[in-house]
């Protein structure tokens, strides 16, 4: 019986902390967008056409085609 005097307040404290963390997560926007993380796994991390993915020594010339001479 004396164990109940310790366990019941500890359980209530634990539930109170869990409820506080849940409401903090909702207020801070943790549950605003539930769809994007599920779709982001379908895409590559680095897009080779994106400029940030190109290393400086691999930067292509701005125009690889020769321009025809003007008449």
PDB file of N, CA, C and O in Angstrom:
ATOM      1  N   UNK A   1       0.802  -1.198   0.000  1.00  0.00           N
ATOM      2  CA  UNK A   1       0.000   0.000   0.000  1.00  0.00           C
ATOM      3  C   UNK A   1       0.849   1.268   0.000  1.00  0.00           C
ATOM      4  O   UNK A   1       0.494   2.230  -0.682  1.00  0.00           O
ATOM      5  N   UNK A   2       1.964   1.306   0.743  1.00  0.00           N
ATOM      6  CA  UNK A   2       2.782   2.529   0.699  1.00  0.00           C
ATOM      7  C   UNK A   2       3.365   2.809  -0.688  1.00  0.00           C
ATOM      8  O   UNK A   2       3.672   3.956  -1.011  1.00  0.00           O
ATOM      9  N   UNK A   3       3.518   1.765  -1.510  1.00  0.00           N
ATOM     10  CA  UNK A   3       4.042   1.985  -2.855  1.00  0.00           C
ATOM     11  C   UNK A   3       3.068   2.787  -3.705  1.00  0.00           C
ATOM     12  O   UNK A   3       3.484   3.533  -4.592  1.00  0.00           O
ATOM     13  N   UNK A   4       1.782   2.640  -3.441  1.00  0.00           N
ATOM     14  CA  UNK A   4       0.787   3.411  -4.186  1.00  0.00           C
ATOM     15  C   UNK A   4       0.896   4.903  -3.904  1.00  0.00           C
ATOM     16  O   UNK A   4       0.581   5.721  -4.768  1.00  0.00           O
ATOM     17  N   UNK A   5       1.337   5.262  -2.709  1.00  0.00           N
ATOM     18  CA  UNK A   5       1.496   6.671  -2.372  1.00  0.00           C
ATOM     19  C   UNK A   5       2.616   7.316  -3.190  1.00  0.00           C
ATOM     20  O   UNK A   5       2.637   8.535  -3.358  1.00  0.00           O
ATOM     21  N   UNK A   6       3.523   6.523  -3.687  1.00  0.00           N
ATOM     22  CA  UNK A   6       4.613   7.022  -4.519  1.00  0.00           C
ATOM     23  C   UNK A   6       4.266   6.883  -5.999  1.00  0.00           C
ATOM     24  O   UNK A   6       4.530   7.795  -6.783  1.00  0.00           O
ATOM     25  N   UNK A   7       3.678   5.757  -6.386  1.00  0.00           N
ATOM     26  CA  UNK A   7       3.443   5.459  -7.791  1.00  0.00           C
ATOM     27  C   UNK A   7       2.334   6.328  -8.409  1.00  0.00           C
ATOM     28  O   UNK A   7       2.460   6.741  -9.562  1.00  0.00           O
ATOM     29  N   UNK A   8       1.263   6.610  -7.675  1.00  0.00           N
ATOM     30  CA  UNK A   8       0.169   7.408  -8.232  1.00  0.00           C
ATOM     31  C   UNK A   8       0.616   8.846  -8.518  1.00  0.00           C
ATOM     32  O   UNK A   8       0.338   9.339  -9.611  1.00  0.00           O
ATOM     33  N   UNK A   9       1.287   9.543  -7.604  1.00  0.00           N
ATOM     34  CA  UNK A   9       1.773  10.886  -7.960  1.00  0.00           C
ATOM     35  C   UNK A   9       2.822  10.858  -9.072  1.00  0.00           C
ATOM     36  O   UNK A   9       2.876  11.768  -9.899  1.00  0.00           O
ATOM     37  N   UNK A  10       3.651   9.819  -9.092  1.00  0.00           N
ATOM     38  CA  UNK A  10       4.641   9.727 -10.166  1.00  0.00           C
ATOM     39  C   UNK A  10       3.952   9.529 -11.516  1.00  0.00           C
ATOM     40  O   UNK A  10       4.372  10.120 -12.511  1.00  0.00           O
ATOM     41  N   UNK A  11       2.903   8.710 -11.565  1.00  0.00           N
ATOM     42  CA  UNK A  11       2.165   8.499 -12.807  1.00  0.00           C
ATOM     43  C   UNK A  11       1.453   9.782 -13.236  1.00  0.00           C
ATOM     44  O   UNK A  11       1.433  10.112 -14.422  1.00  0.00           O
ATOM     45  N   UNK A  12       0.874  10.500 -12.289  1.00  0.00           N
ATOM     46  CA  UNK A  12       0.217  11.760 -12.624  1.00  0.00           C
ATOM     47  C   UNK A  12       1.217  12.797 -13.126  1.00  0.00           C
ATOM     48  O   UNK A  12       0.914  13.558 -14.045  1.00  0.00           O
ATOM     49  N   UNK A  13       2.380  12.828 -12.540  1.00  0.00           N
ATOM     50  CA  UNK A  13       3.435  13.738 -12.988  1.00  0.00           C
ATOM     51  C   UNK A  13       3.885  13.382 -14.405  1.00  0.00           C
ATOM     52  O   UNK A  13       4.082  14.267 -15.238  1.00  0.00           O
ATOM     53  N   UNK A  14       4.044  12.105 -14.672  1.00  0.00           N
ATOM     54  CA  UNK A  14       4.451  11.652 -15.998  1.00  0.00           C
ATOM     55  C   UNK A  14       3.394  12.004 -17.050  1.00  0.00           C
ATOM     56  O   UNK A  14       3.739  12.448 -18.145  1.00  0.00           O
ATOM     57  N   UNK A  15       2.129  11.812 -16.731  1.00  0.00           N
ATOM     58  CA  UNK A  15       1.051  12.171 -17.650  1.00  0.00           C
ATOM     59  C   UNK A  15       1.037  13.685 -17.869  1.00  0.00           C
ATOM     60  O   UNK A  15       0.841  14.144 -18.995  1.00  0.00           O
ATOM     61  N   UNK A  16       1.239  14.453 -16.819  1.00  0.00           N
ATOM     62  CA  UNK A  16       1.279  15.908 -16.949  1.00  0.00           C
ATOM     63  C   UNK A  16       2.407  16.379 -17.848  1.00  0.00           C
ATOM     64  O   UNK A  16       2.220  17.288 -18.656  1.00  0.00           O
ATOM     65  N   UNK A  17       3.574  15.770 -17.714  1.00  0.00           N
ATOM     66  CA  UNK A  17       4.710  16.123 -18.571  1.00  0.00           C
ATOM     67  C   UNK A  17       4.421  15.749 -20.020  1.00  0.00           C
ATOM     68  O   UNK A  17       4.746  16.512 -20.930  1.00  0.00           O
ATOM     69  N   UNK A  18       3.816  14.586 -20.248  1.00  0.00           N
ATOM     70  CA  UNK A  18       3.493  14.151 -21.609  1.00  0.00           C
ATOM     71  C   UNK A  18       2.473  15.087 -22.253  1.00  0.00           C
ATOM     72  O   UNK A  18       2.602  15.419 -23.432  1.00  0.00           O
ATOM     73  N   UNK A  19       1.472  15.512 -21.508  1.00  0.00           N
ATOM     74  CA  UNK A  19       0.475  16.447 -22.037  1.00  0.00           C
ATOM     75  C   UNK A  19       1.119  17.793 -22.343  1.00  0.00           C
ATOM     76  O   UNK A  19       0.818  18.399 -23.372  1.00  0.00           O
ATOM     77  N   UNK A  20       1.997  18.269 -21.470  1.00  0.00           N
ATOM     78  CA  UNK A  20       2.699  19.530 -21.705  1.00  0.00           C
ATOM     79  C   UNK A  20       3.546  19.459 -22.982  1.00  0.00           C
ATOM     80  O   UNK A  20       3.525  20.388 -23.789  1.00  0.00           O
ATOM     81  N   UNK A  21       4.282  18.373 -23.167  1.00  0.00           N
ATOM     82  CA  UNK A  21       5.119  18.218 -24.363  1.00  0.00           C
ATOM     83  C   UNK A  21       4.253  18.144 -25.617  1.00  0.00           C
ATOM     84  O   UNK A  21       4.620  18.701 -26.652  1.00  0.00           O
ATOM     85  N   UNK A  22       3.108  17.463 -25.539  1.00  0.00           N
ATOM     86  CA  UNK A  22       2.216  17.387 -26.690  1.00  0.00           C
ATOM     87  C   UNK A  22       1.706  18.767 -27.083  1.00  0.00           C
ATOM     88  O   UNK A  22       1.749  19.125 -28.260  1.00  0.00           O
ATOM     89  N   UNK A  23       1.224  19.550 -26.118  1.00  0.00           N
ATOM     90  CA  UNK A  23       0.717  20.877 -26.448  1.00  0.00           C
ATOM     91  C   UNK A  23       1.831  21.812 -26.905  1.00  0.00           C
ATOM     92  O   UNK A  23       1.594  22.678 -27.747  1.00  0.00           O
ATOM     93  N   UNK A  24       3.032  21.658 -26.374  1.00  0.00           N
ATOM     94  CA  UNK A  24       4.166  22.446 -26.851  1.00  0.00           C
ATOM     95  C   UNK A  24       4.452  22.117 -28.320  1.00  0.00           C
ATOM     96  O   UNK A  24       4.706  23.021 -29.116  1.00  0.00           O
ATOM     97  N   UNK A  25       4.414  20.837 -28.683  1.00  0.00           N
ATOM     98  CA  UNK A  25       4.680  20.433 -30.066  1.00  0.00           C
ATOM     99  C   UNK A  25       3.604  20.971 -31.009  1.00  0.00           C
ATOM    100  O   UNK A  25       3.915  21.403 -32.119  1.00  0.00           O
ATOM    101  N   UNK A  26       2.360  20.947 -30.581  1.00  0.00           N
ATOM    102  CA  UNK A  26       1.281  21.470 -31.423  1.00  0.00           C
ATOM    103  C   UNK A  26       1.428  22.981 -31.591  1.00  0.00           C
ATOM    104  O   UNK A  26       1.263  23.493 -32.698  1.00  0.00           O
ATOM    105  N   UNK A  27       1.733  23.694 -30.525  1.00  0.00           N
ATOM    106  CA  UNK A  27       1.868  25.151 -30.599  1.00  0.00           C
ATOM    107  C   UNK A  27       3.087  25.581 -31.406  1.00  0.00           C
ATOM    108  O   UNK A  27       3.064  26.640 -32.033  1.00  0.00           O
ATOM    109  N   UNK A  28       4.149  24.784 -31.402  1.00  0.00           N
ATOM    110  CA  UNK A  28       5.357  25.178 -32.125  1.00  0.00           C
ATOM    111  C   UNK A  28       5.330  24.765 -33.587  1.00  0.00           C
ATOM    112  O   UNK A  28       6.288  25.027 -34.314  1.00  0.00           O
ATOM    113  N   UNK A  29       4.244  24.118 -34.042  1.00  0.00           N
ATOM    114  CA  UNK A  29       4.106  23.813 -35.456  1.00  0.00           C
ATOM    115  C   UNK A  29       4.662  22.470 -35.879  1.00  0.00           C
ATOM    116  O   UNK A  29       4.907  22.265 -37.068  1.00  0.00           O
ATOM    117  N   UNK A  30       4.869  21.563 -34.968  1.00  0.00           N
ATOM    118  CA  UNK A  30       5.423  20.261 -35.323  1.00  0.00           C
ATOM    119  C   UNK A  30       4.462  19.441 -36.172  1.00  0.00           C
ATOM    120  O   UNK A  30       4.903  18.581 -36.935  1.00  0.00           O
ATOM    121  N   UNK A  31       3.179  19.683 -36.061  1.00  0.00           N
ATOM    122  CA  UNK A  31       2.184  18.900 -36.779  1.00  0.00           C
ATOM    123  C   UNK A  31       1.525  19.691 -37.907  1.00  0.00           C
ATOM    124  O   UNK A  31       0.452  19.306 -38.371  1.00  0.00           O
ATOM    125  N   UNK A  32       2.134  20.777 -38.356  1.00  0.00           N
ATOM    126  CA  UNK A  32       1.532  21.601 -39.395  1.00  0.00           C
ATOM    127  C   UNK A  32       1.535  20.912 -40.756  1.00  0.00           C
ATOM    128  O   UNK A  32       0.535  20.962 -41.471  1.00  0.00           O
ATOM    129  N   UNK A  33       2.640  20.272 -41.123  1.00  0.00           N
ATOM    130  CA  UNK A  33       2.765  19.669 -42.446  1.00  0.00           C
ATOM    131  C   UNK A  33       3.113  18.198 -42.283  1.00  0.00           C
ATOM    132  O   UNK A  33       4.267  17.854 -42.028  1.00  0.00           O
ATOM    133  N   UNK A  34       2.128  17.340 -42.427  1.00  0.00           N
ATOM    134  CA  UNK A  34       2.355  15.914 -42.261  1.00  0.00           C
ATOM    135  C   UNK A  34       2.596  15.206 -43.589  1.00  0.00           C
ATOM    136  O   UNK A  34       2.994  14.041 -43.590  1.00  0.00           O
ATOM    137  N   UNK A  35       2.368  15.873 -44.723  1.00  0.00           N
ATOM    138  CA  UNK A  35       2.491  15.231 -46.024  1.00  0.00           C
ATOM    139  C   UNK A  35       3.895  15.345 -46.625  1.00  0.00           C
ATOM    140  O   UNK A  35       4.362  14.396 -47.253  1.00  0.00           O
ATOM    141  N   UNK A  36       4.572  16.469 -46.451  1.00  0.00           N
ATOM    142  CA  UNK A  36       5.868  16.675 -47.094  1.00  0.00           C
ATOM    143  C   UNK A  36       6.930  15.661 -46.685  1.00  0.00           C
ATOM    144  O   UNK A  36       7.639  15.165 -47.560  1.00  0.00           O
ATOM    145  N   UNK A  37       7.081  15.324 -45.402  1.00  0.00           N
ATOM    146  CA  UNK A  37       8.097  14.326 -45.068  1.00  0.00           C
ATOM    147  C   UNK A  37       7.831  12.967 -45.721  1.00  0.00           C
ATOM    148  O   UNK A  37       8.775  12.245 -46.042  1.00  0.00           O
ATOM    149  N   UNK A  38       6.571  12.616 -45.917  1.00  0.00           N
ATOM    150  CA  UNK A  38       6.267  11.342 -46.561  1.00  0.00           C
ATOM    151  C   UNK A  38       6.641  11.364 -48.033  1.00  0.00           C
ATOM    152  O   UNK A  38       7.027  10.334 -48.585  1.00  0.00           O
ATOM    153  N   UNK A  39       6.534  12.510 -48.673  1.00  0.00           N
ATOM    154  CA  UNK A  39       6.863  12.613 -50.091  1.00  0.00           C
ATOM    155  C   UNK A  39       8.345  12.884 -50.317  1.00  0.00           C
ATOM    156  O   UNK A  39       8.861  12.583 -51.394  1.00  0.00           O
ATOM    157  N   UNK A  40       9.027  13.431 -49.354  1.00  0.00           N
ATOM    158  CA  UNK A  40      10.432  13.799 -49.557  1.00  0.00           C
ATOM    159  C   UNK A  40      11.337  12.582 -49.722  1.00  0.00           C
ATOM    160  O   UNK A  40      12.432  12.708 -50.269  1.00  0.00           O
ATOM    161  N   UNK A  41      10.910  11.421 -49.267  1.00  0.00           N
ATOM    162  CA  UNK A  41      11.729  10.223 -49.420  1.00  0.00           C
ATOM    163  C   UNK A  41      11.782   9.781 -50.885  1.00  0.00           C
ATOM    164  O   UNK A  41      12.670   9.021 -51.271  1.00  0.00           O
ATOM    165  N   UNK A  42      10.840  10.251 -51.694  1.00  0.00           N
ATOM    166  CA  UNK A  42      10.790   9.859 -53.092  1.00  0.00           C
ATOM    167  C   UNK A  42      11.781  10.628 -53.958  1.00  0.00           C
ATOM    168  O   UNK A  42      12.034  10.231 -55.095  1.00  0.00           O
ATOM    169  N   UNK A  43      12.340  11.705 -53.454  1.00  0.00           N
ATOM    170  CA  UNK A  43      13.216  12.560 -54.240  1.00  0.00           C
ATOM    171  C   UNK A  43      14.667  12.379 -53.810  1.00  0.00           C
ATOM    172  O   UNK A  43      14.951  12.035 -52.663  1.00  0.00           O
ATOM    173  N   UNK A  44      15.581  12.617 -54.752  1.00  0.00           N
ATOM    174  CA  UNK A  44      17.009  12.544 -54.449  1.00  0.00           C
ATOM    175  C   UNK A  44      17.402  13.695 -53.536  1.00  0.00           C
ATOM    176  O   UNK A  44      16.782  14.758 -53.541  1.00  0.00           O
ATOM    177  N   UNK A  45      18.442  13.455 -52.758  1.00  0.00           N
ATOM    178  CA  UNK A  45      18.928  14.508 -51.871  1.00  0.00           C
ATOM    179  C   UNK A  45      19.589  15.631 -52.657  1.00  0.00           C
ATOM    180  O   UNK A  45      19.425  16.808 -52.332  1.00  0.00           O
ATOM    181  N   UNK A  46      20.343  15.259 -53.702  1.00  0.00           N
ATOM    182  CA  UNK A  46      21.038  16.263 -54.485  1.00  0.00           C
ATOM    183  C   UNK A  46      20.580  16.183 -55.927  1.00  0.00           C
ATOM    184  O   UNK A  46      20.663  15.128 -56.555  1.00  0.00           O
ATOM    185  N   UNK A  47      20.106  17.279 -56.442  1.00  0.00           N
ATOM    186  CA  UNK A  47      19.710  17.369 -57.834  1.00  0.00           C
ATOM    187  C   UNK A  47      20.949  17.772 -58.622  1.00  0.00           C
ATOM    188  O   UNK A  47      21.517  18.830 -58.349  1.00  0.00           O
ATOM    189  N   UNK A  48      21.392  16.966 -59.594  1.00  0.00           N
ATOM    190  CA  UNK A  48      22.625  17.311 -60.313  1.00  0.00           C
ATOM    191  C   UNK A  48      22.490  18.600 -61.120  1.00  0.00           C
ATOM    192  O   UNK A  48      23.502  19.227 -61.436  1.00  0.00           O
ATOM    193  N   UNK A  49      21.278  19.008 -61.461  1.00  0.00           N
ATOM    194  CA  UNK A  49      21.079  20.246 -62.214  1.00  0.00           C
ATOM    195  C   UNK A  49      21.049  21.470 -61.318  1.00  0.00           C
ATOM    196  O   UNK A  49      21.075  22.598 -61.810  1.00  0.00           O
ATOM    197  N   UNK A  50      20.994  21.265 -60.025  1.00  0.00           N
ATOM    198  CA  UNK A  50      20.932  22.390 -59.086  1.00  0.00           C
ATOM    199  C   UNK A  50      22.330  22.979 -58.941  1.00  0.00           C
ATOM    200  O   UNK A  50      23.307  22.233 -58.866  1.00  0.00           O
ATOM    201  N   UNK A  51      22.440  24.299 -58.899  1.00  0.00           N
ATOM    202  CA  UNK A  51      23.742  24.961 -58.867  1.00  0.00           C
ATOM    203  C   UNK A  51      24.516  24.673 -57.588  1.00  0.00           C
ATOM    204  O   UNK A  51      25.746  24.693 -57.611  1.00  0.00           O
ATOM    205  N   UNK A  52      23.848  24.408 -56.488  1.00  0.00           N
ATOM    206  CA  UNK A  52      24.544  24.140 -55.231  1.00  0.00           C
ATOM    207  C   UNK A  52      25.206  22.763 -55.259  1.00  0.00           C
ATOM    208  O   UNK A  52      26.154  22.519 -54.512  1.00  0.00           O
ATOM    209  N   UNK A  53      24.713  21.857 -56.118  1.00  0.00           N
ATOM    210  CA  UNK A  53      25.288  20.518 -56.192  1.00  0.00           C
ATOM    211  C   UNK A  53      26.529  20.473 -57.067  1.00  0.00           C
ATOM    212  O   UNK A  53      27.272  19.493 -57.020  1.00  0.00           O
ATOM    213  N   UNK A  54      26.775  21.512 -57.868  1.00  0.00           N
ATOM    214  CA  UNK A  54      27.919  21.548 -58.773  1.00  0.00           C
ATOM    215  C   UNK A  54      29.122  22.070 -58.025  1.00  0.00           C
ATOM    216  O   UNK A  54      29.069  23.134 -57.408  1.00  0.00           O
ATOM    217  N   UNK A  55      30.207  21.317 -58.078  1.00  0.00           N
ATOM    218  CA  UNK A  55      31.437  21.753 -57.425  1.00  0.00           C
ATOM    219  C   UNK A  55      32.079  22.871 -58.254  1.00  0.00           C
ATOM    220  O   UNK A  55      31.879  22.925 -59.467  1.00  0.00           O
ATOM    221  N   UNK A  56      32.839  23.754 -57.624  1.00  0.00           N
ATOM    222  CA  UNK A  56      33.406  24.887 -58.357  1.00  0.00           C
ATOM    223  C   UNK A  56      34.286  24.475 -59.542  1.00  0.00           C
ATOM    224  O   UNK A  56      34.260  25.155 -60.567  1.00  0.00           O
ATOM    225  N   UNK A  57      35.057  23.400 -59.446  1.00  0.00           N
ATOM    226  CA  UNK A  57      35.928  23.016 -60.541  1.00  0.00           C
ATOM    227  C   UNK A  57      35.160  22.350 -61.677  1.00  0.00           C
ATOM    228  O   UNK A  57      35.704  22.185 -62.769  1.00  0.00           O
ATOM    229  N   UNK A  58      33.912  21.967 -61.441  1.00  0.00           N
ATOM    230  CA  UNK A  58      33.101  21.329 -62.466  1.00  0.00           C
ATOM    231  C   UNK A  58      32.123  22.300 -63.111  1.00  0.00           C
ATOM    232  O   UNK A  58      31.277  21.878 -63.899  1.00  0.00           O
ATOM    233  N   UNK A  59      32.214  23.573 -62.803  1.00  0.00           N
ATOM    234  CA  UNK A  59      31.269  24.538 -63.318  1.00  0.00           C
ATOM    235  C   UNK A  59      31.407  24.625 -64.839  1.00  0.00           C
ATOM    236  O   UNK A  59      32.489  24.932 -65.340  1.00  0.00           O
ATOM    237  N   UNK A  60      30.327  24.359 -65.581  1.00  0.00           N
ATOM    238  CA  UNK A  60      30.418  24.437 -67.042  1.00  0.00           C
ATOM    239  C   UNK A  60      30.490  25.879 -67.507  1.00  0.00           C
ATOM    240  O   UNK A  60      30.087  26.805 -66.803  1.00  0.00           O
ATOM    241  N   UNK A  61      31.019  26.044 -68.723  1.00  0.00           N
ATOM    242  CA  UNK A  61      31.096  27.378 -69.311  1.00  0.00           C
ATOM    243  C   UNK A  61      29.679  27.883 -69.542  1.00  0.00           C
ATOM    244  O   UNK A  61      28.772  27.081 -69.762  1.00  0.00           O
ATOM    245  N   UNK A  62      29.471  29.190 -69.498  1.00  0.00           N
ATOM    246  CA  UNK A  62      28.119  29.705 -69.655  1.00  0.00           C
ATOM    247  C   UNK A  62      27.506  29.368 -71.014  1.00  0.00           C
ATOM    248  O   UNK A  62      26.297  29.161 -71.111  1.00  0.00           O
ATOM    249  N   UNK A  63      28.327  29.311 -72.062  1.00  0.00           N
ATOM    250  CA  UNK A  63      27.791  29.014 -73.388  1.00  0.00           C
ATOM    251  C   UNK A  63      28.796  28.105 -74.101  1.00  0.00           C
ATOM    252  O   UNK A  63      29.849  28.574 -74.534  1.00  0.00           O
ATOM    253  N   UNK A  64      28.493  26.839 -74.225  1.00  0.00           N
ATOM    254  CA  UNK A  64      29.400  25.897 -74.869  1.00  0.00           C
ATOM    255  C   UNK A  64      29.308  25.963 -76.399  1.00  0.00           C
ATOM    256  O   UNK A  64      30.216  25.507 -77.094  1.00  0.00           O
ATOM    257  N   UNK A  65      28.236  26.520 -76.915  1.00  0.00           N
ATOM    258  CA  UNK A  65      28.058  26.599 -78.368  1.00  0.00           C
ATOM    259  C   UNK A  65      28.814  27.812 -78.899  1.00  0.00           C
ATOM    260  O   UNK A  65      28.908  28.848 -78.241  1.00  0.00           O
ATOM    261  N   UNK A  66      29.342  27.654 -80.092  1.00  0.00           N
ATOM    262  CA  UNK A  66      30.003  28.792 -80.728  1.00  0.00           C
ATOM    263  C   UNK A  66      28.947  29.701 -81.323  1.00  0.00           C
ATOM    264  O   UNK A  66      28.004  29.241 -81.967  1.00  0.00           O
ATOM    265  N   UNK A  67      29.110  30.974 -81.107  1.00  0.00           N
ATOM    266  CA  UNK A  67      28.153  31.905 -81.677  1.00  0.00           C
ATOM    267  C   UNK A  67      28.575  32.204 -83.110  1.00  0.00           C
ATOM    268  O   UNK A  67      29.758  32.414 -83.381  1.00  0.00           O
ATOM    269  N   UNK A  68      27.610  32.224 -84.029  1.00  0.00           N
ATOM    270  CA  UNK A  68      27.964  32.499 -85.421  1.00  0.00           C
ATOM    271  C   UNK A  68      28.391  33.963 -85.567  1.00  0.00           C
ATOM    272  O   UNK A  68      27.888  34.838 -84.862  1.00  0.00           O
ATOM    273  N   UNK A  69      29.316  34.216 -86.483  1.00  0.00           N
ATOM    274  CA  UNK A  69      29.766  35.613 -86.665  1.00  0.00           C
ATOM    275  C   UNK A  69      28.633  36.479 -87.192  1.00  0.00           C
ATOM    276  O   UNK A  69      27.797  36.044 -87.984  1.00  0.00           O
ATOM    277  N   UNK A  70      28.637  37.692 -86.732  1.00  0.00           N
ATOM    278  CA  UNK A  70      27.606  38.636 -87.170  1.00  0.00           C
ATOM    279  C   UNK A  70      27.890  39.111 -88.595  1.00  0.00           C
ATOM    280  O   UNK A  70      29.044  39.284 -88.989  1.00  0.00           O
ATOM    281  N   UNK A  71      26.845  39.312 -89.335  1.00  0.00           N
ATOM    282  CA  UNK A  71      27.004  39.763 -90.718  1.00  0.00           C
ATOM    283  C   UNK A  71      26.986  41.261 -90.819  1.00  0.00           C
ATOM    284  O   UNK A  71      27.108  41.808 -91.915  1.00  0.00           O
TER     285      UNK A  71
END
